[in-house]
Structure formats: C-alpha cells, structure tokens
Amino acid sequence: MGAFEYVALDRSGKQSKGLLEGDTPKHVRQILRDRNLFPVSVTEVARREASRQRSFSFRRGMSPGELALITRQLASLSQSGLPLEEALLAVAQQNDQPRSKSVLLGVRAKVMEGHALADGLAEFPQAFPELYRATVAAGEQSGHLDVVLERLADYTEARQELRQRVTNALVYPIALVVMAVGIIAFMLATVVPKIVNVFENTAAELPALTRVMIATSDFLRDDWALLTIGLGALAWLVWRILQREGPRRRYHVLLLRLPIVGRLTRGVNTARFTRTLSILAGSGVPILDALKISAEVVENLPMREAVLEATVRVREGASISKSLAASKLFPPMMIHLVSSGEAGGRLEEMLSRAAAGQEREVDGLIAALLGILQPLLIVFMGAIVLTIVLAILLPIFEINDLIR
C-alpha cells in the first residue's frame, strides 16, 4: 500500500486535492469514484518526489525546523510504545505542510509493505540526509530505535537552534546595511540633484568632491538599471565560478588563512563534524562509515578532504586523533579530547564535549564580530553622509568668499 496525491472534481465541478492510501493508482481512483469524485490526476508520492529531485527546485527537502519537529514527535510516540506505522500516520496528520505530510505518508507506505524505516527514508533522500538515514538504520539493527530517535531529535534541534541564533544575530546588521544603502541612494538620486543644480548655473568651477558627487548622482538616476543588471551578473558569475571545485577549494583555503574568519570557519566546521560523529558513534554506526558520513557535513573542502584522508588512515589501523591531527586543520583541544576518548573508551562523550566547546567558541566569535561590525557600519554610514554634506557645502563656502 502506498501514498498517492490526487486532484479530483465533485459533481458541481469544484476541485479538491488531498492524500489517499491505496495499493495502486487504479485503486485510489476507485476510492474517489466511491466518494462521488471524478479523479483528474493520481500521482504516487515516492515517484513525484523522485522526479522533483531530478528537476530544478528552489526548495530541496524539508527545512531544518520541520525535520527537528518531526523527529521529536516520532521519538516521543516511539517511546510511548506506539507502533511505527501509527506513529508515522499521527505525525503526518499533525503536520501542516502538504509536502512534508506526503513524504511521511510515503515513508509509512514503505513501512507497511514490510520494509525497514531506514529503507522508507531512503526513498526521500532530499528530505532525510544520509546522516539521518544511517543513524536510523543503526538504531533498527540494535533494537533501540526509540533511543536513537531521541538522540536524533536532540541533534536536529541543536543544529536548528545554532542556525536560528546566527540568523537572529545577522538580522540587525543586514537591516542596517540595507537601510544605509537605500537612504544614500535616495539622497544621491533625488535630493542632491535639486540642491546642486543651483551651483551648476554658476560660471565658477565646482570643487572636485562636488563634481564627483554630481557624476555619481547622474549615473544612479540615468543608469540604475544597468547598475542593477551589472551587479546581478557579477553575483551570478562569482556563484558559477565557486561551483567549480578548483576555484571553490582555493576560496576555502583563503578563508582558513584569514585571521578572524579562519577561526570562525574552522570552529563551525569542527563543531558540525564532532557533533555528527558523536551521534553516529553513539548510535552504533561503524566508525569508518561514521567518519565518511560526518565528512559530508563539513562544508570547507580542505577540512572535508582531511576527514576523508583520516578515514583512510583509520582503515589502515591508525587512531582517529592522530589521523585528524596530521592535517593540522582541526583545533588542538578537539584533537586532545578525541585522543582522551579513544584511550578511555569514551569517544562519544569526548566528541560531544568537543562539539559543545567549539559551539561556545563560535558563539563568542560571532558576538564579538557583531559587536565590532555594528558601530563600524554606523561610522561608515556617517562618513558617507558627511561626504555628501561637504560636497554641498564646499561650493557655498566658495560663493561666500567671492562675495567678500
């Protein structure tokens, strides 16, 4: 039995959409006819999601918030003793997002066919990442799915909270930059020309600063469309270049070498890696598979390559800490904690501590950067406004000198 999305018409011609469970599309159409509905289209959820993944889409899977909420609900229902297929149905019915609901029903259909939960999740790889699926598979194999789902819920919620904190911290600086650019553009395009027009009719030569401001104002008024297209084309060109592995790797190497940005990049990627490796190791995933999956959450290419090289060394018999230390890209404290965890048989605990320490350091760095950035933006905006005011006042001062 699978999950199907349908579009149907009633006797009055009113269109209705929804989800139904059935053995085949033909079975679902018969159910709709029994309800006095004329089926227009019936599409299996799994097939629709597969075609969507092969095509371009602005939204690629569930949002982190949705995934965290669904995982927490599944963990709570599983711990209460509810059968897995009933838990999936309950979570799907409580979900307000149509796509998430259809995905959950598609997973439930695979489970009802006798497949494991991890196999059902594998039908929707963009909704459930490899880390998620591997952890669930390990939980099913060990017979502790409810405990693993609880850990996954904690993990997804922690990642969502970190993402939310960073987003909230960036709201004010971004809003300040947008307002500053908007106000300055408005002044140059509308206010300044009306004021400076008085000086253009004089025979005296205008100061260089005033001439530059007039030229900038004329360009913004006459060629604003060209400027917008140019900036958009430049952004697209940079994005396309960074999609290529070579330029993107050089860019990531540069990020690691910058004084403050390098620490932030190293801290964010280390926190993701150690937190992911901790949840996988604690869930019973083999350490080589756990290292390979954890490398996928590392966005910085040199650090990701270092994890993959470490995986090869671990396969050859080396320890995890020495293998990671060979690249010299990971913080020494994290290496020492991993080494202590290996020696004492507490790898999961030490990885979790390393992740918590890196997350605290990242929070501190972001707070410090924002504390510096906000006054700098205000000073920068004030400097531009001062420049505009001087460009207006300089001709006035020269006129007063001529009168005297």
VMD Tcl script that draws the C-alpha trace (Angstrom):
set ca {
  {0.00 0.00 0.00}
  {1.34 3.39 -1.00}
  {0.51 7.07 -0.57}
  {-0.98 8.97 -3.52}
  {-1.70 12.62 -4.14}
  {-4.87 13.27 -6.10}
  {-6.74 16.07 -7.83}
  {-10.47 15.42 -8.28}
  {-13.70 17.22 -9.17}
  {-17.04 16.89 -7.44}
  {-20.43 16.97 -9.17}
  {-20.53 20.77 -9.11}
  {-17.11 20.99 -10.79}
  {-15.28 22.14 -7.67}
  {-11.68 20.97 -7.50}
  {-10.32 19.20 -4.44}
  {-6.82 17.96 -3.58}
  {-5.58 15.55 -0.97}
  {-3.73 12.39 0.00}
  {-5.02 8.84 -0.03}
  {-3.51 5.45 0.67}
  {-4.04 2.64 -1.81}
  {-2.46 -0.32 -3.49}
  {-2.33 1.17 -6.98}
  {-3.41 4.38 -8.74}
  {-6.37 2.42 -10.11}
  {-7.39 1.51 -6.56}
  {-7.19 5.16 -5.49}
  {-9.32 6.26 -8.46}
  {-11.96 3.71 -7.47}
  {-11.95 5.08 -3.92}
  {-12.50 8.59 -5.30}
  {-15.38 7.42 -7.50}
  {-16.96 5.74 -4.48}
  {-16.87 9.17 -2.83}
  {-18.66 10.71 -5.85}
  {-15.48 12.42 -7.03}
  {-14.10 12.42 -10.57}
  {-10.33 11.81 -10.46}
  {-8.29 14.18 -12.61}
  {-4.81 13.02 -11.62}
  {-3.40 10.47 -9.18}
  {0.35 10.50 -8.51}
  {2.35 8.28 -6.19}
  {4.22 10.35 -3.62}
  {7.53 8.49 -3.96}
  {7.53 8.80 -7.76}
  {6.65 12.50 -7.59}
  {9.46 13.19 -5.13}
  {11.93 11.28 -7.30}
  {11.02 13.34 -10.36}
  {11.23 16.53 -8.30}
  {14.77 15.65 -7.20}
  {15.85 15.21 -10.80}
  {14.43 18.62 -11.75}
  {15.36 22.12 -10.59}
  {13.69 23.29 -7.40}
  {14.28 26.25 -5.10}
  {13.31 24.12 -2.13}
  {15.36 20.96 -1.77}
  {13.80 18.91 1.01}
  {12.49 19.73 4.46}
  {13.64 22.76 6.38}
  {15.78 22.12 9.49}
  {12.88 23.28 11.68}
  {10.44 20.83 10.11}
  {12.89 17.95 10.38}
  {13.60 18.72 14.04}
  {9.88 18.86 14.89}
  {9.07 15.63 13.02}
  {11.98 13.80 14.67}
  {10.92 14.92 18.14}
  {7.34 13.81 17.53}
  {8.46 10.41 16.21}
  {10.79 9.94 19.19}
  {8.04 10.77 21.69}
  {5.50 8.46 20.05}
  {8.02 5.61 19.71}
  {8.97 5.83 23.39}
  {5.29 5.68 24.34}
  {5.07 2.24 22.68}
  {3.01 3.26 19.64}
  {3.66 1.06 16.56}
  {5.87 2.74 13.99}
  {3.28 2.91 11.21}
  {0.74 4.50 13.57}
  {3.35 6.98 14.79}
  {4.13 8.00 11.21}
  {0.43 8.42 10.46}
  {-0.09 10.55 13.57}
  {2.86 12.81 12.77}
  {1.68 13.17 9.16}
  {-1.83 14.14 10.26}
  {-0.46 16.76 12.64}
  {1.82 18.32 10.01}
  {0.55 21.46 8.29}
  {2.99 21.36 5.37}
  {1.50 19.43 2.41}
  {4.87 18.27 1.10}
  {6.08 17.06 4.49}
  {2.78 15.25 5.02}
  {3.05 13.47 1.67}
  {6.66 12.46 2.40}
  {5.69 11.00 5.78}
  {2.84 9.06 4.24}
  {5.21 7.78 1.57}
  {7.59 6.56 4.29}
  {4.66 4.95 6.13}
  {3.60 3.14 2.96}
  {7.07 1.56 2.64}
  {6.99 0.51 6.30}
  {3.55 -1.07 5.86}
  {4.94 -3.05 2.91}
  {7.38 -4.68 5.32}
  {10.44 -2.51 4.72}
  {12.57 -1.01 7.47}
  {12.14 2.64 8.43}
  {15.58 3.46 7.03}
  {14.53 1.99 3.65}
  {11.44 4.16 3.67}
  {13.52 7.24 4.46}
  {15.90 6.33 1.62}
  {13.04 6.90 -0.85}
  {13.26 10.63 0.02}
  {17.00 11.45 0.26}
  {16.48 15.20 -0.03}
  {14.12 15.24 2.95}
  {16.23 12.92 5.11}
  {20.04 13.31 4.74}
  {22.46 10.40 4.81}
  {23.36 11.08 8.44}
  {19.72 10.74 9.42}
  {19.17 7.53 7.47}
  {22.37 5.86 8.69}
  {21.54 6.66 12.31}
  {18.03 5.25 11.99}
  {19.37 2.11 10.31}
  {21.84 1.60 13.17}
  {19.03 2.08 15.69}
  {16.86 -0.51 13.96}
  {19.70 -3.03 13.79}
  {20.50 -2.61 17.50}
  {16.83 -2.74 18.54}
  {16.98 0.70 20.19}
  {15.18 2.81 17.61}
  {13.37 4.90 20.23}
  {16.67 5.87 21.92}
  {18.30 6.70 18.58}
  {15.32 8.83 17.52}
  {15.63 10.72 20.81}
  {19.30 11.42 20.08}
  {18.45 12.47 16.55}
  {15.78 14.82 17.90}
  {18.32 16.43 20.24}
  {20.82 16.70 17.39}
  {18.43 18.26 14.87}
  {17.06 20.68 17.47}
  {20.59 21.73 18.49}
  {21.51 22.42 14.85}
  {18.30 24.36 14.36}
  {18.96 26.45 17.47}
  {22.50 27.25 16.30}
  {21.22 28.22 12.86}
  {18.49 30.35 14.46}
  {20.98 32.13 16.74}
  {23.22 33.01 13.81}
  {20.26 34.19 11.73}
  {18.91 36.36 14.55}
  {22.35 37.84 15.15}
  {22.65 38.84 11.48}
  {19.21 40.45 11.20}
  {20.23 43.83 12.64}
  {23.46 44.29 10.63}
  {21.75 43.28 7.39}
  {18.81 45.61 8.06}
  {21.26 48.42 8.88}
  {23.19 47.91 5.65}
  {20.01 47.79 3.55}
  {18.66 50.97 5.16}
  {22.01 52.77 4.78}
  {22.31 51.87 1.11}
  {18.67 52.81 0.49}
  {18.95 56.19 2.22}
  {22.22 57.10 0.50}
  {20.89 56.05 -2.92}
  {17.71 58.08 -2.33}
  {19.74 61.17 -1.38}
  {22.03 60.88 -4.38}
  {19.21 60.22 -6.84}
  {16.60 62.74 -5.68}
  {17.73 65.19 -3.00}
  {21.27 66.04 -4.09}
  {20.46 66.97 -7.73}
  {17.91 69.57 -6.62}
  {20.39 71.21 -4.27}
  {23.45 71.06 -6.50}
  {21.51 72.30 -9.55}
  {21.89 75.81 -8.14}
  {25.66 75.66 -8.42}
  {25.72 74.20 -11.93}
  {24.39 77.51 -13.37}
  {27.35 79.47 -11.96}
  {30.41 80.22 -14.05}
  {32.77 79.26 -11.25}
  {34.40 75.84 -11.31}
  {32.90 73.48 -8.75}
  {35.13 71.63 -6.25}
  {36.30 68.15 -7.23}
  {34.28 66.50 -4.47}
  {31.11 68.19 -5.70}
  {31.75 67.18 -9.30}
  {32.28 63.56 -8.26}
  {29.02 63.60 -6.31}
  {27.12 65.11 -9.25}
  {28.53 62.46 -11.61}
  {27.57 59.70 -9.15}
  {24.08 61.14 -8.80}
  {23.62 61.37 -12.59}
  {24.80 57.79 -13.01}
  {22.36 56.49 -10.40}
  {19.44 58.37 -11.98}
  {20.21 57.56 -15.60}
  {21.86 54.13 -15.45}
  {20.33 52.49 -12.37}
  {19.00 49.63 -14.50}
  {22.45 48.99 -15.98}
  {23.97 49.04 -12.49}
  {21.40 46.54 -11.23}
  {21.99 44.20 -14.17}
  {25.75 44.51 -13.75}
  {25.66 43.68 -10.04}
  {23.34 40.75 -10.71}
  {25.60 39.45 -13.49}
  {28.66 39.81 -11.26}
  {26.97 37.90 -8.42}
  {25.91 35.15 -10.84}
  {29.42 34.93 -12.32}
  {31.01 34.62 -8.86}
  {28.46 31.95 -7.92}
  {29.17 30.00 -11.10}
  {32.93 30.17 -10.55}
  {32.57 28.94 -6.97}
  {30.57 25.94 -8.19}
  {33.76 24.61 -9.78}
  {35.84 22.54 -7.40}
  {39.17 24.24 -8.15}
  {38.16 27.87 -7.51}
  {35.96 26.84 -4.59}
  {38.83 24.96 -2.95}
  {41.16 27.98 -3.34}
  {38.46 30.19 -1.84}
  {38.04 27.83 1.12}
  {41.82 27.74 1.65}
  {41.79 31.56 1.71}
  {39.03 31.55 4.31}
  {41.11 29.32 6.58}
  {44.10 31.69 6.32}
  {42.23 34.88 7.22}
  {42.80 35.94 10.85}
  {39.28 36.00 12.35}
  {37.28 34.42 9.53}
  {39.65 31.43 9.59}
  {38.94 30.74 13.28}
  {35.21 31.09 12.67}
  {35.28 28.76 9.64}
  {37.40 26.19 11.46}
  {35.17 26.36 14.55}
  {31.87 25.99 12.68}
  {33.04 23.02 10.60}
  {34.72 21.33 13.57}
  {31.55 21.68 15.64}
  {29.45 20.14 12.85}
  {31.89 17.30 12.34}
  {32.33 16.35 16.00}
  {28.61 16.64 16.78}
  {27.73 14.43 13.80}
  {30.43 11.88 14.59}
  {29.26 11.79 18.20}
  {25.64 10.99 17.34}
  {26.70 8.35 14.78}
  {29.23 6.67 17.08}
  {26.72 6.63 19.93}
  {24.06 5.10 17.70}
  {26.20 2.10 16.77}
  {27.24 3.14 13.26}
  {30.65 1.58 12.34}
  {33.38 4.16 12.86}
  {34.58 4.13 9.22}
  {31.05 4.72 7.95}
  {30.56 7.36 10.65}
  {33.69 9.24 9.56}
  {32.64 9.10 5.91}
  {29.15 10.39 6.65}
  {30.45 13.07 9.04}
  {32.72 14.39 6.30}
  {29.63 15.30 4.26}
  {28.51 17.91 6.82}
  {31.90 19.69 6.59}
  {31.42 22.50 4.07}
  {35.06 23.62 3.91}
  {36.73 21.50 1.21}
  {40.25 21.24 2.72}
  {38.77 20.16 6.06}
  {36.46 17.67 4.33}
  {39.40 16.20 2.43}
  {41.31 15.97 5.73}
  {38.49 13.90 7.25}
  {38.41 11.59 4.23}
  {42.19 11.14 4.40}
  {41.86 10.42 8.11}
  {39.26 7.76 7.29}
  {41.83 6.00 5.07}
  {44.41 6.10 7.87}
  {41.92 4.73 10.40}
  {41.11 1.90 8.00}
  {44.83 1.11 7.94}
  {44.95 0.90 11.73}
  {45.81 4.43 12.90}
  {43.91 6.19 15.67}
  {41.28 8.81 14.90}
  {43.05 11.59 16.82}
  {46.43 11.09 15.10}
  {44.76 10.78 11.70}
  {42.89 14.07 12.17}
  {45.92 15.82 13.67}
  {48.02 15.05 10.57}
  {46.20 17.74 8.56}
  {46.77 20.46 11.23}
  {43.39 21.94 10.31}
  {41.46 20.96 13.44}
  {41.83 22.76 16.79}
  {44.32 21.13 19.20}
  {41.75 20.96 22.02}
  {39.44 18.87 19.84}
  {42.32 16.51 18.97}
  {43.22 16.10 22.66}
  {39.60 15.35 23.60}
  {39.27 12.75 20.85}
  {42.56 11.16 21.93}
  {41.35 11.04 25.54}
  {38.06 9.49 24.43}
  {39.82 6.78 22.43}
  {42.14 5.94 25.31}
  {39.37 5.81 27.92}
  {36.66 4.20 25.81}
  {34.52 7.35 25.98}
  {34.76 8.56 22.39}
  {31.11 9.61 22.12}
  {31.29 11.67 25.32}
  {34.52 13.41 24.36}
  {33.26 14.16 20.85}
  {30.16 15.72 22.39}
  {32.34 17.83 24.69}
  {34.49 18.92 21.77}
  {31.39 19.92 19.81}
  {29.98 21.87 22.76}
  {33.30 23.67 23.23}
  {33.54 24.62 19.56}
  {29.92 25.83 19.54}
  {30.62 28.07 22.54}
  {33.71 29.45 20.83}
  {31.74 30.11 17.63}
  {29.02 31.91 19.58}
  {31.66 34.07 21.26}
  {33.35 34.90 17.95}
  {30.05 35.81 16.29}
  {29.07 38.02 19.22}
  {32.46 39.76 19.13}
  {32.31 40.27 15.36}
  {28.81 41.68 15.52}
  {29.82 43.93 18.41}
  {32.55 45.39 16.21}
  {30.58 45.38 12.96}
  {27.58 47.36 14.15}
  {29.48 50.52 15.22}
  {31.68 50.24 12.12}
  {28.58 50.27 9.93}
  {27.26 53.33 11.73}
  {30.63 55.12 11.35}
  {30.77 54.16 7.65}
  {27.26 55.44 7.05}
  {28.08 58.66 8.89}
  {31.24 59.12 6.79}
  {29.27 58.84 3.55}
  {26.64 61.30 4.77}
  {29.44 63.68 5.84}
  {30.97 63.41 2.37}
  {27.63 64.33 0.77}
  {27.20 67.28 3.12}
  {30.74 68.54 2.39}
  {30.13 68.22 -1.34}
  {27.12 70.51 -0.93}
  {28.74 72.97 1.47}
  {32.06 73.49 -0.35}
  {30.50 75.49 -3.26}
  {28.58 77.58 -0.70}
  {31.81 78.44 1.10}
  {33.43 79.45 -2.21}
  {30.45 81.67 -3.10}
  {30.74 83.41 0.27}
  {34.47 84.03 -0.37}
  {33.70 85.57 -3.77}
  {31.09 87.88 -2.23}
  {33.57 89.07 0.40}
}
mol new
graphics top color blue
foreach p $ca { graphics top sphere $p radius 0.5 }
foreach p [lrange $ca 0 end-1] q [lrange $ca 1 end] { graphics top cylinder $p $q radius 0.2 }
display resetview
